[in-house]
């Protein structure tokens, strides 16, 4: 199934054009990408391990992906978690913790934080995206980053952990 995205100008205003995933984004335009950090009551973060056939194979990351046309950032975040982890989050509990325009990726990047104490065993991992999930504390996540086992575009950990 074709994945379509809304396109935005440099001021993050929709330009009224749709874009098909996998084709080059026209110069000067951007799409919307979200990452979702889920924290439990012990202060641990739910991390997932990427499928070996994806870019950055077997790296650990928070859940994330591109926002589809017609969605806003928050709705895209809730959908991504549902698709990849089988976990339904409530939009009214979300906190937007980081935003950036990444010119090299041609995207606007929004990072959301949710609270959940879901047991890992109850997750339904999307088999072509995620091969494992586990709760991790900050020290382990920083260690993954140091060892090059954390997705390299996650370069804003202090913003996540300072919340």
PASEBA-1860 file (N, C-alpha, C; in nm, 3 decimals):
! residues 163
1> XXXXXXXX> 0.084/-0.118/0.000/0.000/0.000/0.000/0.089/0.125/0.000 ~ 0.056/0.220/-0.083/0.131/0.343/-0.094/0.113/0.428/0.031 ~ 0.224/0.480/0.081/0.219/0.570/0.197/0.235/0.712/0.148 ~ 0.139/0.797/0.183/0.141/0.937/0.139/0.159/1.029/0.258 ~ 0.236/1.136/0.236/0.263/1.235/0.339/0.220/1.373/0.290 ~ 0.179/1.458/0.384/0.163/1.599/0.353/0.302/1.662/0.344 ~ 0.317/1.761/0.258/0.442/1.836/0.249/0.424/1.974/0.309 ~ 0.534/2.025/0.366/0.536/2.152/0.438/0.647/2.240/0.384
9> XXXXXXXX> 0.630/2.372/0.399/0.738/2.465/0.365/0.830/2.483/0.486 ~ 0.929/2.570/0.475/1.026/2.590/0.582/0.964/2.645/0.710 ~ 0.848/2.707/0.700/0.779/2.760/0.817/0.679/2.660/0.876 ~ 0.685/2.537/0.830/0.600/2.428/0.877/0.452/2.452/0.843 ~ 0.429/2.512/0.732/0.292/2.528/0.683/0.271/2.430/0.567 ~ 0.156/2.359/0.570/0.125/2.267/0.462/0.118/2.343/0.331 ~ 0.175/2.284/0.226/0.175/2.348/0.095/0.067/2.293/0.003 ~ -0.015/2.200/0.051/-0.124/2.146/-0.030/-0.080/2.041/-0.130
17> XXXXXXXX> 0.035/1.979/-0.105/0.083/1.874/-0.195/0.105/1.746/-0.114 ~ 0.078/1.633/-0.177/0.105/1.503/-0.116/0.232/1.446/-0.176 ~ 0.298/1.363/-0.096/0.424/1.303/-0.139/0.419/1.153/-0.115 ~ 0.469/1.075/-0.208/0.472/0.930/-0.194/0.606/0.887/-0.133 ~ 0.597/0.810/-0.025/0.717/0.758/0.041/0.804/0.684/-0.061 ~ 0.935/0.704/-0.047/1.029/0.635/-0.134/1.072/0.715/-0.254 ~ 1.008/0.826/-0.278/1.050/0.914/-0.387/1.114/1.039/-0.326 ~ 1.207/1.101/-0.398/1.274/1.219/-0.341/1.175/1.332/-0.311
25> XXXXXXXX> 1.193/1.394/-0.197/1.112/1.510/-0.160/1.168/1.630/-0.236 ~ 1.082/1.709/-0.298/1.131/1.827/-0.370/1.210/1.921/-0.278 ~ 1.313/1.980/-0.333/1.399/2.071/-0.258/1.316/2.184/-0.197 ~ 1.347/2.215/-0.070/1.279/2.322/0.000/1.151/2.279/0.069 ~ 1.115/2.152/0.056/0.995/2.101/0.121/1.031/1.995/0.224 ~ 0.937/1.969/0.314/0.962/1.882/0.429/0.839/1.795/0.455 ~ 0.861/1.684/0.525/0.749/1.605/0.576/0.760/1.598/0.727 ~ 0.662/1.538/0.791/0.653/1.537/0.936/0.686/1.397/0.989
33> XXXXXXXX> 0.778/1.390/1.086/0.823/1.265/1.147/0.807/1.277/1.299 ~ 0.769/1.166/1.362/0.752/1.165/1.507/0.832/1.053/1.570 ~ 0.874/1.077/1.692/0.929/0.973/1.779/0.852/0.977/1.909 ~ 0.838/0.860/1.970/0.756/0.848/2.089/0.836/0.779/2.198 ~ 0.855/0.848/2.308/0.923/0.792/2.425/0.816/0.758/2.528 ~ 0.811/0.632/2.565/0.714/0.585/2.662/0.790/0.554/2.790 ~ 0.751/0.619/2.899/0.820/0.603/3.027/0.725/0.538/3.126 ~ 0.780/0.448/3.209/0.696/0.382/3.310/0.714/0.449/3.445
41> XXXXXXXX> 0.642/0.400/3.545/0.644/0.462/3.677/0.777/0.443/3.750 ~ 0.864/0.356/3.700/0.999/0.339/3.756/1.102/0.427/3.685 ~ 1.058/0.507/3.588/1.149/0.593/3.514/1.223/0.522/3.403 ~ 1.177/0.405/3.363/1.238/0.332/3.252/1.165/0.367/3.123 ~ 1.237/0.349/3.011/1.184/0.384/2.880/1.166/0.257/2.797 ~ 1.055/0.251/2.724/1.026/0.137/2.639/1.101/0.153/2.507 ~ 1.196/0.066/2.485/1.280/0.071/2.365/1.250/-0.050/2.278 ~ 1.263/-0.031/2.148/1.241/-0.141/2.054/1.365/-0.158/1.967
49> XXXXXXXX> 1.384/-0.281/1.922/1.500/-0.314/1.838/1.453/-0.329/1.694 ~ 1.521/-0.260/1.605/1.484/-0.258/1.464/1.507/-0.393/1.397 ~ 1.423/-0.421/1.299/1.435/-0.543/1.220/1.569/-0.541/1.144 ~ 1.633/-0.658/1.125/1.763/-0.662/1.056/1.758/-0.618/0.910 ~ 1.642/-0.617/0.847/1.633/-0.575/0.706/1.607/-0.426/0.689 ~ 1.597/-0.352/0.800/1.575/-0.208/0.793/1.709/-0.135/0.798 ~ 1.711/-0.009/0.754/1.832/0.071/0.777/1.863/0.075/0.927 ~ 1.988/0.084/0.960/2.034/0.078/1.100/1.985/-0.052/1.164
57> XXXXXXXX> 2.018/-0.165/1.101/1.966/-0.295/1.147/2.002/-0.325/1.292 ~ 1.903/-0.374/1.364/1.914/-0.420/1.502/1.954/-0.312/1.601 ~ 1.952/-0.186/1.558/1.974/-0.076/1.652/1.849/-0.063/1.740 ~ 1.869/-0.012/1.859/1.759/0.017/1.951/1.711/0.159/1.927 ~ 1.583/0.181/1.953/1.522/0.312/1.931/1.393/0.322/2.010 ~ 1.342/0.442/2.018/1.204/0.461/2.062/1.118/0.439/1.938 ~ 0.990/0.422/1.955/0.900/0.404/1.842/0.890/0.535/1.764 ~ 0.874/0.525/1.634/0.859/0.645/1.555/0.832/0.615/1.410
65> XXXXXXXX> 0.807/0.722/1.335/0.784/0.708/1.192/0.726/0.835/1.133 ~ 0.690/0.824/1.007/0.636/0.939/0.934/0.487/0.955/0.960 ~ 0.445/1.080/0.968/0.305/1.114/0.984/0.240/1.106/0.846 ~ 0.125/1.040/0.839/0.054/1.022/0.712/-0.029/1.145/0.677 ~ -0.061/1.157/0.548/-0.140/1.274/0.506/-0.271/1.277/0.584 ~ -0.310/1.397/0.620/-0.434/1.416/0.694/-0.418/1.404/0.845 ~ -0.308/1.348/0.891/-0.285/1.335/1.035/-0.211/1.458/1.086 ~ -0.226/1.486/1.214/-0.136/1.581/1.278/-0.028/1.500/1.350
73> XXXXXXXX> 0.067/1.568/1.406/0.181/1.503/1.470/0.138/1.407/1.581 ~ 0.050/1.451/1.668/0.008/1.368/1.780/-0.066/1.243/1.733 ~ -0.156/1.258/1.638/-0.229/1.141/1.588/-0.133/1.044/1.519 ~ -0.034/1.096/1.448/0.067/1.009/1.388/0.145/0.933/1.493 ~ 0.176/0.999/1.605/0.249/0.933/1.713/0.169/0.819/1.773 ~ 0.042/0.844/1.801/-0.045/0.740/1.859/-0.057/0.623/1.761 ~ -0.075/0.651/1.631/-0.087/0.546/1.530/0.041/0.463/1.520 ~ 0.157/0.527/1.519/0.284/0.455/1.507/0.302/0.355/1.621
81> XXXXXXXX> 0.270/0.396/1.743/0.283/0.306/1.858/0.186/0.188/1.845 ~ 0.066/0.217/1.801/-0.034/0.110/1.781/0.016/0.011/1.676 ~ 0.068/0.062/1.564/0.116/-0.026/1.457/0.237/-0.109/1.498 ~ 0.335/-0.045/1.556/0.463/-0.113/1.582/0.463/-0.196/1.709 ~ 0.388/-0.153/1.811/0.391/-0.222/1.940/0.257/-0.282/1.981 ~ 0.150/-0.249/1.909/0.019/-0.297/1.948/-0.032/-0.234/2.076 ~ 0.019/-0.117/2.109/-0.016/-0.047/2.232/-0.099/0.077/2.198 ~ -0.215/0.088/2.260/-0.301/0.205/2.239/-0.273/0.308/2.348
89> XXXXXXXX> -0.228/0.424/2.305/-0.200/0.534/2.398/-0.310/0.639/2.387 ~ -0.333/0.711/2.495/-0.433/0.817/2.496/-0.366/0.949/2.460 ~ -0.418/1.012/2.356/-0.359/1.137/2.308/-0.360/1.245/2.414 ~ -0.458/1.245/2.504/-0.467/1.353/2.603/-0.362/1.340/2.714 ~ -0.282/1.234/2.712/-0.175/1.219/2.811/-0.038/1.253/2.753 ~ -0.034/1.293/2.627/0.092/1.318/2.559/0.156/1.450/2.600 ~ 0.288/1.452/2.594/0.364/1.575/2.619/0.464/1.590/2.504 ~ 0.459/1.701/2.433/0.556/1.731/2.327/0.683/1.780/2.395
97> XXXXXXXX> 0.795/1.708/2.377/0.916/1.740/2.453/1.031/1.792/2.368 ~ 1.021/1.780/2.235/1.133/1.824/2.150/1.081/1.842/2.008 ~ 1.129/1.946/1.943/1.097/1.970/1.802/1.220/2.022/1.731 ~ 1.234/1.982/1.605/1.345/2.032/1.524/1.306/2.027/1.377 ~ 1.361/2.119/1.300/1.356/2.107/1.155/1.491/2.051/1.115 ~ 1.489/1.934/1.053/1.613/1.868/1.012/1.626/1.882/0.861 ~ 1.707/1.979/0.819/1.721/2.006/0.677/1.783/1.889/0.601 ~ 1.877/1.818/0.665/1.942/1.705/0.597/1.845/1.590/0.573
105> XXXXXXXX> 1.743/1.575/0.656/1.640/1.471/0.640/1.516/1.523/0.570 ~ 1.509/1.652/0.549/1.392/1.720/0.494/1.266/1.685/0.573 ~ 1.277/1.703/0.706/1.160/1.677/0.788/1.151/1.774/0.904 ~ 1.030/1.782/0.957/1.005/1.842/1.087/0.990/1.725/1.182 ~ 1.064/1.730/1.290/1.076/1.615/1.379/1.017/1.652/1.515 ~ 0.912/1.581/1.553/0.845/1.603/1.681/0.865/1.482/1.771 ~ 0.901/1.506/1.896/0.923/1.399/1.992/0.819/1.410/2.103 ~ 0.747/1.301/2.124/0.639/1.294/2.222/0.677/1.202/2.335
113> XXXXXXXX> 0.621/1.230/2.451/0.641/1.146/2.570/0.504/1.105/2.624 ~ 0.493/0.976/2.655/0.372/0.919/2.714/0.412/0.839/2.837 ~ 0.318/0.820/2.925/0.337/0.737/3.045/0.262/0.606/3.025 ~ 0.327/0.493/3.057/0.260/0.363/3.053/0.340/0.263/3.134 ~ 0.271/0.170/3.194/0.335/0.060/3.266/0.302/-0.074/3.198 ~ 0.285/-0.071/3.069/0.250/-0.192/2.995/0.358/-0.299/3.010 ~ 0.320/-0.423/3.037/0.419/-0.531/3.039/0.466/-0.560/2.896 ~ 0.594/-0.579/2.878/0.649/-0.607/2.745/0.582/-0.731/2.685
121> XXXXXXXX> 0.552/-0.829/2.767/0.492/-0.954/2.718/0.355/-0.931/2.654 ~ 0.288/-0.821/2.685/0.156/-0.796/2.628/0.162/-0.718/2.496 ~ 0.281/-0.675/2.455/0.294/-0.601/2.329/0.279/-0.696/2.211 ~ 0.231/-0.643/2.100/0.219/-0.718/1.974/0.310/-0.649/1.873 ~ 0.434/-0.696/1.863/0.536/-0.632/1.780/0.505/-0.652/1.632 ~ 0.520/-0.545/1.555/0.503/-0.553/1.409/0.626/-0.624/1.353 ~ 0.608/-0.745/1.302/0.720/-0.834/1.272/0.816/-0.782/1.167 ~ 0.772/-0.698/1.075/0.863/-0.646/0.973/0.932/-0.517/1.017
129> XXXXXXXX> 0.902/-0.469/1.138/0.962/-0.345/1.189/1.045/-0.369/1.315 ~ 0.992/-0.450/1.408/1.047/-0.461/1.543/1.074/-0.608/1.575 ~ 1.196/-0.638/1.628/1.225/-0.776/1.665/1.228/-0.798/1.816 ~ 1.233/-0.690/1.894/1.235/-0.703/2.040/1.195/-0.570/2.101 ~ 1.152/-0.578/2.227/1.121/-0.457/2.304/1.158/-0.485/2.449 ~ 1.204/-0.380/2.517/1.232/-0.395/2.660/1.236/-0.259/2.727 ~ 1.210/-0.262/2.857/1.221/-0.141/2.939/1.368/-0.121/2.974 ~ 1.416/0.002/2.961/1.556/0.034/2.989/1.565/0.163/3.069
137> XXXXXXXX> 1.666/0.169/3.155/1.689/0.294/3.227/1.783/0.383/3.145 ~ 1.797/0.506/3.189/1.876/0.605/3.114/2.019/0.559/3.093 ~ 2.081/0.499/3.194/2.221/0.458/3.183/2.239/0.356/3.071 ~ 2.146/0.263/3.059/2.158/0.162/2.953/2.141/0.228/2.816 ~ 2.050/0.322/2.804/2.028/0.389/2.676/2.152/0.471/2.638 ~ 2.211/0.542/2.734/2.336/0.615/2.705/2.447/0.518/2.664 ~ 2.452/0.401/2.727/2.553/0.300/2.692/2.530/0.248/2.550 ~ 2.406/0.225/2.512/2.377/0.185/2.374/2.425/0.291/2.276
145> XXXXXXXX> 2.402/0.417/2.311/2.447/0.526/2.224/2.600/0.526/2.213 ~ 2.668/0.510/2.325/2.814/0.509/2.325/2.870/0.396/2.239 ~ 2.803/0.282/2.241/2.848/0.164/2.165/2.801/0.164/2.021 ~ 2.727/0.266/1.979/2.676/0.271/1.842/2.560/0.177/1.816 ~ 2.489/0.138/1.922/2.377/0.045/1.909/2.242/0.115/1.925 ~ 2.244/0.246/1.936/2.122/0.326/1.940/2.108/0.393/1.803 ~ 1.986/0.403/1.752/1.965/0.466/1.622/2.039/0.600/1.620 ~ 2.124/0.624/1.519/2.209/0.744/1.521/2.136/0.877/1.512
153> XXXXXXXX> 2.011/0.879/1.466/1.938/1.006/1.462/1.882/1.046/1.598 ~ 1.895/0.957/1.696/1.855/0.993/1.832/1.975/1.061/1.898 ~ 1.984/1.190/1.877/2.098/1.268/1.927/2.052/1.378/2.022 ~ 1.942/1.354/2.090/1.880/1.456/2.175/1.841/1.396/2.311 ~ 1.913/1.296/2.357/1.875/1.225/2.480/1.858/1.316/2.599 ~ 1.941/1.417/2.612/1.929/1.507/2.727/1.791/1.573/2.729 ~ 1.737/1.606/2.613/1.603/1.666/2.608/1.496/1.569/2.656 ~ 1.515/1.441/2.631/1.419/1.339/2.673/1.429/1.320/2.824
161> XXX> 1.551/1.306/2.873/1.571/1.269/3.013/1.559/1.386/3.109 ~ 1.563/1.509/3.059/1.549/1.628/3.145/1.404/1.663/3.174 ~ 1.311/1.584/3.125/1.169/1.614/3.142/1.122/1.580/3.282
END
